[in-house]
Amino acid sequence: MRKSLISLAAFLLLITVVGCAKMGKPDGGWFDETPPRVMASSPMDGSTEANSKKITILFDEYIKVENTSEKVVVSPPQMEVPEIKASGKKIIVELVDSLKPNTTYTIDFSDAITDNNEGNPLGNYTYSFSTGTEIDTMEVAGYVVEAENAEPVKGILVGLYDNMADSVFLTQPMLRVSRTDSRGHFVIKGVKEGAYRVFALQDADGNYMFTQKSEKIAFNHDTVVPTCKPDIKQDTIWTDSLHISNISQTGYTHFLPDDIVLRAFTELQTTRYLVKSERQEPDRMAFYFSYGSENLPVIRGLNFDDTKLWLETNARHDTLTYWITDTTLVNQDTLRMEMRYEITDSLEQLVWRTDTLDMLAKMPYERRMKEQQKTYEKWKKQQERRKKRGQPYEEKLPDTPLDIKTIIPTAVVPNTIITMEFPYPPSRIDTSGIRLYEKEDSTWTERNITLQPMDSTIVSNAGKVQRYYQLTYVGIDGKGWSEGHEYSLEIDSAAIEDVYGHVNIKQKKGMKVKTDNDYTTVSIRLQGCEQQQWVVQMVSGQDKPVAEVVTTNGEAHFLYVAPGTYYLRAYYDQNGNGRWDTGNYAMDLQADPMCYYPEKLELKAKWQWTKTWDPRQVDVKQIKPAAITKQKVDGQKKLKQRNAERARKLGIPYIQKQLQQ
């Protein structure tokens, strides 16, 4: 009885406070937590045979509309941008395009509408009308992710076509459109019953069709047939942030399909043109093309001997470096040349073009000489001071040595690869001066090694040379470096000389190979992919590949993996070239699909981690682990529910339903 009287008193106190407080002001009264409500609209929401291009929506309080260009989507797509503005308690939408007959129009406001004072969101609100006698109510939904890394694609258009021809994406605007949110999620509303194809487009020119190769796209040949069914969803009603008041079940119409996954890509840029040319260093000229060509440029020197150039190309042939091997030409500030090279014309055909170029050194010869003189004077003063102090000194400025970068990882394991990089093109490599020693029972024994070229190629009048090499050691057992053994890599002085006469100084680097007990082994079998070539990558918490294995019979094995947290991803290597490739719409070629293993790998030393995984089975709600997804989900606008906290501080019950009444 006493509890009942206390509850009644608290309730009467609550009603009194609600009646006396000023709504929406933090002066001790209750905050306004009621979202704006639609009171009326013209034409009426859901009306048919409407013919007005001006839509007015009336609310019960003053409202505002945020980010209309990003959040509000009108469908069918409008070639002329509609005018959308808030005015007091009204939203006015004025369509510029002519209305199509027998067509359902939807204006999806998403969560752009809030009240003016407290910012309470209306929620995902969509207004619709039809110019015909029926209004279409079907919906299709799904997700758009990057094909290369499964990142959600935010803000990309997703549209439907009822024409199944591939050419329609190139020649006609989409029938109905939506735009993805920060999760990559889209919902296309107001869809008529029928069969459709779904496309995604990062529309650069606003014509709602794929007309520029730089536009990101996604497509497939699946036919989508919208359907619906009655369904039930659970709603949790919270008393406060910690306590559940009730769990209710609400019936709703479930529209299908709602699990479409589109993998977006940007086509490879195949239009070839010269992006830029420069001579940042006096001893080389660099040319950067938008796309490579097997037909290399032809250079004719107009004020210099072009036979003194060595050409270095990367694997794609889109970056070309011409090394100037004659020091007289290096000292020449301007090299005038005629360059004949391939470009793409207006018909997308490769044609030859000839340009006359003046390649100016960024730092003129006179300034370089002054800098060298400063360096010499500084060295000379240092030697004079050492001489006066009776310390060892040099009588001749030493030559600049060839600085060889020998890259040995901190942790060496049996499959470690050692790389060597030369700053300038080598003219001579004496491999007998590069030796490897292995320590066995306190005795150092020389082992056979080989230098294998990597990546770029330098073409000279002396043949082809390299600036990048990898050191290969097979080992006694054919398995590489021996566990627990010590090695010493030694390079004799003057074993390598570059085109400018620089030679290396003596170099010695030691290393010790770790044992299998320091690492773990990861083995994964891709179920159902035994007859396909997949590339499996182990990635870090920053989604950066740290190891890569090409599958054999659907299996991939990672050896000597350091303890830590990792993730796995794999892509189907459709052309078997061992690298990820983008798609091409004209060739009906999808990008290599990248799939992520749903769980993280917590690896410890001396572990054996083995799993079976079907990368083709995709959970549309977690296509990529959230921990390594860079595109974070935007915070959803919610009622702030500050009254619950206010009631808690006052020590009285909180009855939200009564407050809203």
LOMARBA-548228 format. One line per field, with one value per residue (C-alpha): residue in one letter; x, y, z. Coordinates in steps of 0.25 Angstrom, whole numbers. Layout:
N
residu (A:...)
u (X:...)
v (Y:...)
w (Z:...)
//
This chain:
661
residu (M:R:K:S:L:I:S:L:A:A:F:L:L:L:I:T:V:V:G:C:A:K:M:G:K:P:D:G:G:W:F:D:E:T:P:P:R:V:M:A:S:S:P:M:D:G:S:T:E:A:N:S:K:K:I:T:I:L:F:D:E:Y:I:K:V:E:N:T:S:E:K:V:V:V:S:P:P:Q:M:E:V:P:E:I:K:A:S:G:K:K:I:I:V:E:L:V:D:S:L:K:P:N:T:T:Y:T:I:D:F:S:D:A:I:T:D:N:N:E:G:N:P:L:G:N:Y:T:Y:S:F:S:T:G:T:E:I:D:T:M:E:V:A:G:Y:V:V:E:A:E:N:A:E:P:V:K:G:I:L:V:G:L:Y:D:N:M:A:D:S:V:F:L:T:Q:P:M:L:R:V:S:R:T:D:S:R:G:H:F:V:I:K:G:V:K:E:G:A:Y:R:V:F:A:L:Q:D:A:D:G:N:Y:M:F:T:Q:K:S:E:K:I:A:F:N:H:D:T:V:V:P:T:C:K:P:D:I:K:Q:D:T:I:W:T:D:S:L:H:I:S:N:I:S:Q:T:G:Y:T:H:F:L:P:D:D:I:V:L:R:A:F:T:E:L:Q:T:T:R:Y:L:V:K:S:E:R:Q:E:P:D:R:M:A:F:Y:F:S:Y:G:S:E:N:L:P:V:I:R:G:L:N:F:D:D:T:K:L:W:L:E:T:N:A:R:H:D:T:L:T:Y:W:I:T:D:T:T:L:V:N:Q:D:T:L:R:M:E:M:R:Y:E:I:T:D:S:L:E:Q:L:V:W:R:T:D:T:L:D:M:L:A:K:M:P:Y:E:R:R:M:K:E:Q:Q:K:T:Y:E:K:W:K:K:Q:Q:E:R:R:K:K:R:G:Q:P:Y:E:E:K:L:P:D:T:P:L:D:I:K:T:I:I:P:T:A:V:V:P:N:T:I:I:T:M:E:F:P:Y:P:P:S:R:I:D:T:S:G:I:R:L:Y:E:K:E:D:S:T:W:T:E:R:N:I:T:L:Q:P:M:D:S:T:I:V:S:N:A:G:K:V:Q:R:Y:Y:Q:L:T:Y:V:G:I:D:G:K:G:W:S:E:G:H:E:Y:S:L:E:I:D:S:A:A:I:E:D:V:Y:G:H:V:N:I:K:Q:K:K:G:M:K:V:K:T:D:N:D:Y:T:T:V:S:I:R:L:Q:G:C:E:Q:Q:Q:W:V:V:Q:M:V:S:G:Q:D:K:P:V:A:E:V:V:T:T:N:G:E:A:H:F:L:Y:V:A:P:G:T:Y:Y:L:R:A:Y:Y:D:Q:N:G:N:G:R:W:D:T:G:N:Y:A:M:D:L:Q:A:D:P:M:C:Y:Y:P:E:K:L:E:L:K:A:K:W:Q:W:T:K:T:W:D:P:R:Q:V:D:V:K:Q:I:K:P:A:A:I:T:K:Q:K:V:D:G:Q:K:K:L:K:Q:R:N:A:E:R:A:R:K:L:G:I:P:Y:I:Q:K:Q:L:Q:Q)
u (0:11:19:6:5:19:18:5:12:24:15:7:20:24:11:13:27:23:12:20:33:37:39:53:60:70:65:60:49:47:54:46:49:38:42:34:22:16:2:-1:5:1:0:-4:6:3:-6:-9:-11:-3:2:8:24:23:22:19:20:15:20:15:27:38:48:61:67:82:91:80:91:96:84:72:70:59:54:53:66:65:74:71:74:61:60:58:57:51:42:37:28:29:38:36:41:41:44:50:49:35:27:27:13:9:21:23:32:39:47:55:60:67:70:72:59:60:53:58:61:66:70:61:61:49:56:57:45:41:30:24:13:9:5:-3:-14:-5:6:18:23:33:47:61:73:87:102:113:127:141:145:159:158:143:142:128:126:119:110:110:98:91:80:71:69:57:65:74:84:98:98:87:97:104:93:81:79:75:60:61:72:77:90:98:100:113:111:110:96:85:70:63:48:36:39:29:27:36:50:62:77:85:97:105:111:120:113:124:115:101:95:92:99:113:120:134:145:149:135:134:124:118:110:106:97:87:73:65:50:45:35:30:25:19:29:32:43:46:47:54:48:58:54:68:82:83:69:59:45:39:42:30:28:23:18:24:25:39:43:52:63:70:84:90:105:111:127:131:143:150:154:169:173:177:178:192:198:210:207:220:235:245:260:260:275:285:289:275:262:249:236:223:212:197:198:210:214:223:227:238:240:251:260:269:278:278:290:296:300:287:296:300:287:283:268:262:247:238:230:218:226:219:231:243:257:268:281:292:305:314:318:320:305:302:308:300:288:279:278:269:263:253:245:235:226:212:199:184:176:162:158:165:176:191:198:212:215:228:231:243:247:256:260:266:273:266:279:288:302:308:300:304:319:317:310:322:332:325:326:341:344:337:345:358:356:353:366:374:368:372:386:388:384:393:381:381:376:373:381:371:356:351:343:328:326:315:305:299:286:286:273:272:260:261:256:262:255:258:250:255:259:271:270:281:279:289:286:292:293:304:314:322:318:329:320:333:334:320:321:313:318:311:315:316:322:330:335:331:329:326:313:308:299:293:288:275:270:257:246:252:261:272:275:288:298:304:292:282:286:278:278:270:275:271:281:277:282:277:284:290:276:269:260:268:274:277:269:278:290:298:302:311:309:322:324:339:342:341:333:323:325:314:314:320:332:327:331:326:333:335:322:320:306:303:290:284:273:261:256:242:239:238:227:214:209:196:189:176:168:158:146:141:152:162:161:163:175:173:183:182:188:191:188:191:182:183:179:193:198:209:210:204:202:197:188:191:179:171:182:191:201:208:221:229:218:222:212:202:188:185:174:172:167:167:164:161:172:163:175:185:195:198:193:179:173:162:150:145:131:133:140:129:140:138:150:156:147:154:148:151:151:141:150:163:175:182:195:205:218:219:204:198:186:178:164:154:148:138:141:129:120:118:111:105:104:119:126:139:143:139:152:160:149:154:140:134:119:113:106:91:83:75:66:75:66:72:59:62:75:67:57:68:75:61:59:46:40:42:30:34:20:13:24:21:6)
v (0:9:6:10:23:26:23:31:43:42:41:53:61:56:61:75:76:73:83:94:93:100:90:89:98:92:101:89:85:74:74:72:58:57:56:65:58:60:67:68:68:73:65:55:45:32:39:35:43:54:65:75:77:85:77:83:75:81:77:80:88:96:87:87:79:76:72:71:68:56:50:53:45:47:35:34:41:56:62:76:77:79:91:86:95:96:108:109:96:93:86:90:82:87:77:83:72:68:58:44:38:25:27:26:37:35:46:39:48:38:44:59:64:68:78:92:93:80:73:61:53:49:36:30:37:35:43:37:39:34:41:28:21:12:14:5:0:-11:-9:-15:-14:-18:-13:-7:-10:-8:-20:-18:-18:-20:-6:0:10:22:32:24:23:10:8:-1:-4:-13:-14:-26:-21:-18:-5:1:5:13:20:22:28:18:16:17:21:21:25:17:21:20:5:3:0:4:3:6:9:11:-1:-7:-22:-28:-32:-23:-22:-14:-5:5:17:28:38:49:56:55:47:35:26:20:30:32:22:29:27:16:5:-8:-18:-33:-41:-45:-43:-36:-39:-31:-38:-36:-44:-42:-42:-39:-31:-29:-15:-13:-3:3:9:15:12:-1:-6:-12:-9:-18:-26:-25:-31:-23:-28:-21:-24:-30:-26:-36:-37:-29:-36:-31:-29:-21:-20:-7:-4:7:2:2:16:12:26:28:42:49:53:61:61:66:66:67:62:66:52:47:51:45:43:39:34:31:17:8:4:-7:2:11:25:29:41:49:59:72:78:65:51:43:30:34:31:18:16:10:5:-1:-13:-5:4:16:22:24:29:33:33:42:34:45:55:66:65:64:78:83:91:89:77:79:67:62:51:42:34:28:34:31:40:44:30:23:18:19:28:34:48:56:67:76:77:85:77:87:83:87:92:99:95:108:106:92:96:106:95:86:97:100:85:85:97:91:78:86:93:80:74:86:86:71:74:85:76:65:56:47:55:54:61:58:59:45:41:39:24:15:14:0:-3:-17:-20:-31:-32:-31:-45:-54:-68:-79:-73:-58:-51:-41:-30:-21:-7:2:17:18:8:-2:-3:-15:-25:-35:-46:-53:-41:-44:-55:-62:-70:-79:-83:-98:-103:-90:-91:-81:-88:-80:-84:-82:-70:-64:-50:-49:-37:-31:-21:-10:-12:-3:-3:2:1:-10:-18:-19:-17:-15:-6:-16:-30:-41:-50:-65:-76:-90:-96:-110:-116:-108:-101:-87:-82:-92:-90:-85:-83:-70:-64:-53:-46:-39:-30:-26:-12:-8:-21:-12:1:10:18:30:22:21:8:2:2:-11:-16:-27:-31:-42:-49:-60:-69:-71:-85:-91:-89:-74:-75:-81:-88:-84:-94:-91:-99:-91:-100:-102:-94:-106:-104:-89:-81:-72:-63:-63:-51:-49:-35:-26:-18:-7:-16:-16:-30:-36:-49:-55:-69:-75:-87:-101:-110:-99:-99:-88:-90:-78:-82:-75:-65:-56:-56:-45:-42:-43:-45:-53:-49:-56:-52:-61:-59:-60:-59:-66:-55:-55:-40:-33:-28:-18:-20:-15:-13:-14:-27:-32:-34:-33:-29:-40:-42:-40:-47:-46:-57:-53:-55:-49:-58:-58:-65:-70:-76:-91:-91:-99:-91:-99:-95:-98:-86:-84:-70:-70:-70:-55:-50:-37:-31:-33:-34:-29:-30:-17:-15:-13:-6:8:14:16:16:30:32:30:41:37:43:48:43:53:53:39:45:57:48:39:52:56:42:40:30:33:30:34:31:41:52:50:52)
w (0:4:-9:-17:-10:-13:-28:-29:-22:-32:-44:-39:-38:-52:-58:-50:-55:-70:-69:-64:-71:-84:-94:-101:-91:-81:-70:-61:-70:-79:-93:-106:-110:-120:-135:-145:-151:-165:-164:-179:-192:-206:-214:-204:-200:-208:-217:-232:-245:-239:-249:-240:-240:-227:-215:-201:-188:-175:-161:-147:-144:-150:-157:-165:-176:-176:-188:-198:-209:-202:-195:-203:-215:-225:-234:-246:-247:-250:-261:-255:-240:-233:-223:-208:-197:-183:-180:-166:-164:-178:-188:-203:-214:-228:-239:-252:-262:-268:-261:-268:-270:-262:-253:-238:-233:-219:-211:-201:-190:-182:-169:-174:-167:-152:-144:-143:-128:-122:-135:-133:-146:-153:-158:-172:-178:-193:-200:-212:-223:-236:-250:-253:-247:-239:-229:-229:-215:-218:-212:-215:-206:-204:-203:-211:-207:-214:-222:-218:-203:-200:-194:-193:-204:-199:-208:-221:-229:-231:-241:-249:-263:-269:-282:-281:-292:-288:-297:-288:-277:-288:-295:-285:-272:-260:-258:-243:-234:-219:-213:-203:-189:-181:-179:-194:-193:-203:-204:-217:-215:-223:-232:-242:-242:-253:-256:-255:-255:-244:-247:-238:-244:-238:-247:-251:-262:-256:-267:-260:-270:-271:-281:-275:-272:-260:-254:-243:-247:-242:-250:-252:-261:-250:-252:-240:-238:-227:-217:-203:-192:-178:-167:-152:-146:-131:-124:-111:-102:-92:-79:-79:-85:-76:-74:-84:-82:-92:-105:-115:-128:-140:-153:-166:-181:-184:-198:-206:-210:-199:-200:-214:-214:-224:-225:-231:-239:-248:-261:-264:-271:-285:-291:-293:-292:-286:-272:-269:-272:-262:-259:-244:-244:-254:-257:-261:-269:-265:-273:-267:-276:-272:-278:-283:-297:-302:-313:-305:-309:-319:-315:-324:-317:-323:-315:-309:-313:-310:-310:-296:-290:-283:-282:-270:-270:-260:-262:-268:-277:-272:-264:-273:-267:-276:-269:-275:-274:-280:-268:-279:-282:-267:-266:-277:-272:-284:-293:-305:-311:-321:-315:-323:-315:-315:-310:-311:-321:-321:-327:-316:-325:-323:-332:-332:-328:-328:-318:-317:-302:-294:-282:-272:-259:-247:-241:-251:-252:-246:-234:-233:-234:-222:-214:-217:-213:-200:-197:-201:-192:-180:-182:-184:-170:-163:-168:-165:-150:-149:-154:-144:-133:-138:-142:-154:-166:-181:-192:-203:-203:-204:-215:-213:-211:-218:-207:-208:-200:-195:-189:-178:-170:-155:-153:-163:-165:-175:-186:-185:-197:-197:-207:-212:-218:-226:-226:-241:-252:-250:-261:-255:-244:-240:-234:-228:-219:-213:-203:-193:-181:-172:-158:-154:-141:-140:-154:-165:-178:-192:-198:-213:-216:-228:-231:-239:-245:-241:-246:-255:-267:-272:-287:-291:-303:-294:-293:-281:-267:-254:-241:-233:-229:-220:-213:-214:-205:-207:-195:-193:-191:-202:-192:-191:-179:-168:-155:-143:-152:-153:-167:-172:-185:-190:-202:-205:-208:-223:-226:-232:-241:-246:-260:-253:-248:-233:-226:-214:-200:-193:-187:-177:-171:-161:-158:-150:-154:-145:-141:-144:-129:-131:-141:-145:-158:-164:-174:-181:-190:-200:-201:-215:-221:-224:-239:-238:-236:-223:-217:-202:-194:-179:-175:-163:-155:-165:-176:-182:-188:-180:-188:-200:-205:-218:-216:-220:-221:-213:-202:-196:-186:-179:-172:-161:-157:-146:-134:-134:-139:-154:-164:-177:-190:-204:-218:-230:-240:-252:-263:-254:-255:-240:-237:-235:-247:-249:-258:-272:-276:-291:-289:-279:-269:-254:-245:-238:-226:-212:-201:-186:-175:-165:-152:-148:-145:-132:-134:-124:-125:-128:-133:-144:-149:-160:-165:-177:-183:-195:-199:-209:-197:-193:-181:-187:-173:-171:-184:-177:-163:-156:-149:-162:-169:-172:-176:-163:-161:-159:-146:-147:-143:-131:-121:-110:-98:-89:-81:-75:-69:-64:-57:-51:-45:-39:-34:-41:-51:-65:-74:-88:-94:-85:-88:-103:-101)
//
